[in-house]
Amino acid sequence: MSRPLGSSEEFLLPHEVKLGDLFQFDAAWYPVKHMVPGDGSSRVLHFDARAPYVMTQAEIVARPISYADETSTLGRLLSP
């Protein structure tokens, strides 16, 4: 299944996940609504309409692309 429109795929560690990042389970994408630290470097991710998920290692995540992200990236590329 391809990533949702308006998102980019990134290979992220548990500590790099943000609220709103999308995880794929059973051919559907779920945004992270809440998260708490787990054991060691893991994170317990909470979603609407799905059981929590314990992320223990780097995984492919779909991150929504925002205009703010794009303009800051563009600004760094164009800065002298």
Disulfide bonds with the S-S distance in Angstrom:
none
